Amino acid sequence: MSRRRSTPWIHRWSRLLIAAIALLGALVTGYLTVVKLTGGAAACPTTGCEQVLSSPYATVFGLPLTLFGLLAYISMAAFALAPMAVNPAEKKDLHSKLDNWTWLLLFAGGTAMTIFSGYLLYLLAFEIKAVCLYCLASALFSFSLLVLTLIGRAWEDIGQIFFTGIVVGMVALIGTLGVYASTKSSLATNPTAPNQDPSAILNPVGSPQPGIGWEVTTKSGPAEIALARHLNQIGAKMYSAYWCPHCYQQKQLFGKEGLNELGLVECAADGKNAQPDACVSAGIKSYPTWQIKGQPVAGVQSLEKLADLSGYQGPRNFNYSWPAP
């Protein structure tokens, strides 16, 4: 008498495990999407998370990259749970077809997500040069989904799976490179290139706009944004006047995005959001003057020096260098 072969436990639980991991990934990416859309700061033990979320690579087609990750994880959870919504005793054929098709979709989705996550890890290591725990967790989730898909059922046609994996992997890789081609091109041609001669772009041209000054034209990198946020968090202030060319140079060092994170005090009485009384109370005699940890620092400061004075521990791959005064 032959004994009936038992079903491996991983085959019985694979769909639930896949759904659980996908839902966990959806929670993480959903949280980061809300943070990105609301302009908040993600809870993270390192500055790397904020550096990544504020980088150009964190936005695709004008939308947060995490939003696409959220949709991918929700889709994987739906594929994993879909056959469970059909009673196999009542609709055997439908359940069988749904089971087969969703396994293929899970495999294709897991492959594409793993390829994309692998490329993002490359960007973290060699382009952004930061450690993002959320990104590492998402990469682990993606790889786990692929592994569970491969071992979670008895695949009958290994050749078909291999061929499907090659095709999906190539499409995912080409698509990923295509999506980020414009970002890399923009960064390559960006006038705020590292170590560029400051005099070429930091000096003002023409007369300042009344009450506003010269338009800040440089683009902030992740390091500039992280430093600006750090300075703001510790209560550092930059006292300036809109008509001051040296103040403009300091602003250009930070760039547009970083400037929005700084604690700026306009000392010119006819300037926008002017606070001349605050400048008098602080004893400001020249522009720009920084107040960092209760100590005044006059003149244009390199971002490296501001980082040292403020105890900043984040990335320092700043776009511009500046001679120490």
HUQUI-V597427 format. One record per residue. N is the residue number from 0. RES is the residue in one letter. SS is DSSP state (a for helix, b for strand, c for the rest). PSI is psi in degrees with one decimal (none if undefined). BURIAL is I if it has 9 or more other C-alpha atoms within 8 Angstrom, else O. Layout:
n: <N;N>
res: <RES;RES>
ss: <SS;SS>
psi: <PSI;PSI>
burial: <BURIAL;BURIAL>
This chain:
n: <0;1;2;3;4;5;6;7;8;9;10;11;12;13;14;15;16;17;18;19;20;21;22;23;24;25;26;27;28;29;30;31;32;33;34;35;36;37;38;39;40;41;42;43;44;45;46;47;48;49;50;51;52;53;54;55;56;57;58;59;60;61;62;63;64;65;66;67;68;69;70;71;72;73;74;75;76;77;78;79;80;81;82;83;84;85;86;87;88;89;90;91;92;93;94;95;96;97;98;99;100;101;102;103;104;105;106;107;108;109;110;111;112;113;114;115;116;117;118;119;120;121;122;123;124;125;126;127;128;129;130;131;132;133;134;135;136;137;138;139;140;141;142;143;144;145;146;147;148;149;150;151;152;153;154;155;156;157;158;159;160;161;162;163;164;165;166;167;168;169;170;171;172;173;174;175;176;177;178;179;180;181;182;183;184;185;186;187;188;189;190;191;192;193;194;195;196;197;198;199;200;201;202;203;204;205;206;207;208;209;210;211;212;213;214;215;216;217;218;219;220;221;222;223;224;225;226;227;228;229;230;231;232;233;234;235;236;237;238;239;240;241;242;243;244;245;246;247;248;249;250;251;252;253;254;255;256;257;258;259;260;261;262;263;264;265;266;267;268;269;270;271;272;273;274;275;276;277;278;279;280;281;282;283;284;285;286;287;288;289;290;291;292;293;294;295;296;297;298;299;300;301;302;303;304;305;306;307;308;309;310;311;312;313;314;315;316;317;318;319;320;321;322;323;324>
res: <M;S;R;R;R;S;T;P;W;I;H;R;W;S;R;L;L;I;A;A;I;A;L;L;G;A;L;V;T;G;Y;L;T;V;V;K;L;T;G;G;A;A;A;C;P;T;T;G;C;E;Q;V;L;S;S;P;Y;A;T;V;F;G;L;P;L;T;L;F;G;L;L;A;Y;I;S;M;A;A;F;A;L;A;P;M;A;V;N;P;A;E;K;K;D;L;H;S;K;L;D;N;W;T;W;L;L;L;F;A;G;G;T;A;M;T;I;F;S;G;Y;L;L;Y;L;L;A;F;E;I;K;A;V;C;L;Y;C;L;A;S;A;L;F;S;F;S;L;L;V;L;T;L;I;G;R;A;W;E;D;I;G;Q;I;F;F;T;G;I;V;V;G;M;V;A;L;I;G;T;L;G;V;Y;A;S;T;K;S;S;L;A;T;N;P;T;A;P;N;Q;D;P;S;A;I;L;N;P;V;G;S;P;Q;P;G;I;G;W;E;V;T;T;K;S;G;P;A;E;I;A;L;A;R;H;L;N;Q;I;G;A;K;M;Y;S;A;Y;W;C;P;H;C;Y;Q;Q;K;Q;L;F;G;K;E;G;L;N;E;L;G;L;V;E;C;A;A;D;G;K;N;A;Q;P;D;A;C;V;S;A;G;I;K;S;Y;P;T;W;Q;I;K;G;Q;P;V;A;G;V;Q;S;L;E;K;L;A;D;L;S;G;Y;Q;G;P;R;N;F;N;Y;S;W;P;A;P>
ss: <c;c;c;c;c;c;c;c;a;a;a;a;a;a;a;a;a;a;a;a;a;a;a;a;a;a;a;a;a;a;a;a;a;a;a;a;a;a;c;c;c;c;c;c;c;c;c;a;a;a;a;a;a;c;c;a;a;a;b;b;c;c;b;b;a;a;a;a;a;a;a;a;a;a;a;a;a;a;a;a;a;a;a;a;a;c;c;c;c;c;c;a;a;a;a;a;a;a;a;a;a;a;a;a;a;a;a;a;a;a;a;a;a;a;a;a;a;a;a;a;a;a;a;a;a;a;a;a;c;c;c;c;a;a;a;a;a;a;a;a;a;a;a;a;a;a;a;a;a;a;a;c;c;c;c;c;c;a;a;a;a;a;a;a;a;a;a;a;a;a;a;a;a;a;a;a;a;a;a;a;a;a;a;a;a;a;a;a;a;c;c;c;c;c;c;c;c;a;a;a;c;c;c;c;c;c;c;c;b;c;c;c;b;c;c;c;c;c;c;c;c;a;a;a;a;a;a;a;a;a;a;a;a;c;c;c;b;b;b;b;c;c;c;c;a;a;a;a;a;a;a;a;a;a;a;a;a;a;a;c;c;c;c;b;b;b;c;c;c;c;c;c;c;b;c;a;a;a;a;a;a;c;c;c;c;c;c;c;b;b;b;b;c;c;b;b;b;b;c;c;c;c;a;a;a;a;a;a;a;a;c;c;c;c;c;c;c;c;c;c;c;c;c;c;c>
psi: <123.4;141.4;139.4;130.9;128.0;152.0;127.9;145.7;-34.0;-30.5;-31.7;-31.9;-2.7;-43.6;-40.3;-38.5;-42.8;-45.0;-40.6;-45.1;-41.0;-40.9;-35.3;-42.6;-36.7;-37.3;-43.9;-50.9;-32.1;-42.9;-45.9;-32.6;-43.4;-43.0;-44.4;-43.3;-29.7;-5.7;19.4;-172.0;131.6;140.3;119.1;137.0;-11.2;166.3;-7.6;-35.8;-47.2;-35.4;-40.9;-45.9;-25.7;1.0;160.3;-23.7;-12.0;0.6;130.5;125.3;34.2;3.9;154.9;135.4;-34.2;-25.6;-40.8;-35.4;-40.4;-46.1;-38.0;-44.5;-39.7;-40.0;-42.9;-40.0;-40.1;-42.0;-39.5;-36.1;-15.4;-48.7;-24.5;-15.1;-7.8;127.7;114.0;-24.6;-32.2;-35.8;71.7;-46.7;-45.0;-43.0;-40.7;-45.2;-42.8;-38.5;-46.1;-45.9;-40.6;-30.4;-40.9;-40.6;-38.2;-41.5;-45.3;-44.2;-43.3;-38.9;-48.1;-42.5;-35.9;-42.2;-46.6;-42.4;-36.8;-40.3;-37.9;-35.8;-36.2;-43.9;-40.9;-43.4;-38.3;-20.1;-57.8;-33.7;57.7;159.2;117.3;112.4;-36.3;-40.6;-42.1;-40.0;-42.4;-38.7;-40.1;-40.9;-45.8;-46.0;-38.9;-38.9;-41.6;-44.9;-44.9;-34.0;-39.2;-39.8;-1.8;-4.3;167.3;98.4;128.9;-42.4;91.1;-35.0;-41.0;-40.6;-42.8;-45.8;-43.6;-41.5;-40.9;-46.0;-49.3;-41.4;-43.1;-43.6;-42.9;-41.8;-46.0;-41.8;-41.2;-46.4;-37.1;-40.6;-41.1;1.6;-43.7;-35.4;-45.9;-38.9;-40.6;-41.6;-34.6;-33.4;0.7;129.7;-16.2;54.1;146.3;140.1;16.4;149.4;117.4;-34.7;-18.5;-25.1;-18.1;-22.7;140.5;152.1;129.7;-162.2;149.5;149.0;135.2;126.1;-12.9;-43.8;-163.9;147.5;131.5;123.0;-13.4;155.3;132.9;143.8;173.7;-35.5;-41.1;-42.8;-42.7;-41.5;-43.5;-41.9;-38.5;-45.6;-40.4;-39.2;-33.3;3.6;15.5;143.7;145.1;116.0;125.8;172.7;140.3;-28.5;0.9;116.0;-32.1;-33.1;-38.9;-41.1;-41.3;-40.3;-39.4;-32.6;-36.1;-33.5;169.4;-53.2;-41.8;-35.9;-35.3;-18.2;-10.6;155.6;95.3;140.1;116.0;119.0;-21.0;129.0;-30.1;12.1;164.5;132.7;42.9;142.3;60.3;-33.7;-37.8;-35.8;-39.8;-43.5;-33.7;-4.9;32.6;127.3;-13.8;161.0;143.0;155.4;130.0;146.5;108.3;116.5;39.8;0.9;131.7;140.1;111.4;147.0;170.3;128.8;140.6;152.5;-29.8;-43.4;-40.7;-37.1;-43.0;-45.1;-31.0;-5.2;26.1;133.2;6.9;-167.8;148.8;25.9;65.5;150.7;-30.7;145.6;158.7;132.5;136.9;137.4;none>
burial: <O;O;O;O;O;O;O;O;O;I;I;I;I;I;I;I;I;I;I;I;I;I;I;O;I;I;I;I;I;I;O;I;I;O;I;I;O;O;O;O;O;O;O;O;O;O;I;I;I;I;I;I;O;I;I;O;I;I;I;I;O;O;O;I;I;I;I;O;I;I;I;I;I;I;O;I;I;I;I;I;I;I;I;O;O;I;I;I;O;O;I;I;O;I;I;I;O;I;I;O;O;I;I;O;I;I;I;I;I;I;I;I;I;I;I;I;I;I;I;O;I;I;I;I;I;O;O;I;O;I;I;I;O;O;O;I;O;I;I;O;I;I;I;I;I;I;O;I;I;I;I;I;I;O;O;O;O;O;O;O;O;O;O;I;I;O;O;I;I;O;O;I;I;O;O;I;O;O;I;I;O;O;I;O;O;O;O;O;O;O;O;I;I;I;O;I;O;I;O;O;O;I;I;I;O;O;O;I;O;O;I;I;I;I;O;I;O;I;I;I;I;I;I;I;I;I;I;I;I;I;I;I;O;O;I;I;I;I;I;I;I;I;I;I;O;I;I;I;I;I;I;I;I;I;I;I;I;I;I;O;I;I;I;O;I;I;I;I;O;O;I;O;O;I;I;I;O;I;I;O;O;O;O;I;O;O;I;I;I;I;I;I;O;O;O;O;O;I;I;I;I;I;I;O;O;I;I;O;O;I;O;I;O;I;I;O;O;I;I;I;I;O;O;O;O>
